[in-house]
Amino acid sequence: MAEENKQQEGGGKIRIQYYRSAIGFPKTQKEIVRSVGFTKLNQIFERPDTPSMRGVVQKVPHLIRIIE
């Protein structure tokens, strides 16, 4: 029962991929990419599916994408 509530509240995971270089983009966008933990292109991280993490991806959709 507790697991069902956790999934409903966004307790799942999302996989995020860094697929395009941040060279030539503003410093703030580069900082967003680094704050997620990316250091190399085509890296994939699994992060908690929270509104804040979705907001990070929305800030730089041309650099980071959610993969299933």
C-alpha positions in Angstrom: 0.0 0.0 0.0 2.8 2.4 0.8 4.5 1.7 -2.5 1.3 2.6 -4.4 1.2 6.0 -2.7 4.9 6.6 -3.4 4.4 6.0 -7.1 1.3 8.3 -7.2 3.3 11.1 -5.6 6.0 11.0 -8.3 8.3 8.7 -6.4 9.4 6.9 -9.6 12.6 7.4 -11.6 13.3 9.1 -14.9 16.2 8.5 -17.2 17.9 11.7 -18.4 20.4 11.8 -21.3 22.8 14.6 -22.1 22.7 14.5 -25.9 24.0 17.8 -27.2 27.0 19.9 -26.2 26.6 23.0 -24.2 29.4 24.8 -26.0 28.1 28.1 -27.3 25.2 28.3 -24.9 24.9 30.7 -21.9 26.8 29.9 -18.7 23.6 29.4 -16.8 22.6 26.6 -19.1 26.0 25.0 -18.7 25.6 25.2 -14.9 22.2 23.4 -15.2 23.8 20.5 -17.1 26.6 20.2 -14.6 24.2 20.4 -11.6 22.4 17.3 -12.8 25.8 15.5 -12.8 26.6 15.3 -16.5 30.3 15.5 -17.5 30.3 13.8 -20.9 28.0 13.7 -23.9 25.6 10.7 -24.2 25.7 10.1 -20.4 22.5 8.7 -18.9 21.5 9.3 -15.3 18.5 7.9 -13.4 17.0 10.6 -11.2 13.9 10.8 -9.0 10.8 11.9 -10.9 10.0 15.1 -9.1 8.6 18.4 -10.3 12.0 20.1 -9.7 13.9 17.5 -11.8 11.3 17.9 -14.6 11.8 21.7 -14.4 15.5 21.3 -14.8 14.9 19.3 -18.0 12.4 21.9 -19.2 15.0 24.6 -18.8 17.4 23.0 -21.3 15.4 20.7 -23.5 17.8 21.3 -26.4 20.6 19.8 -24.4 19.0 17.2 -22.1 16.1 14.8 -22.8 14.1 12.3 -20.9 14.3 8.8 -22.3 12.1 5.8 -21.4 
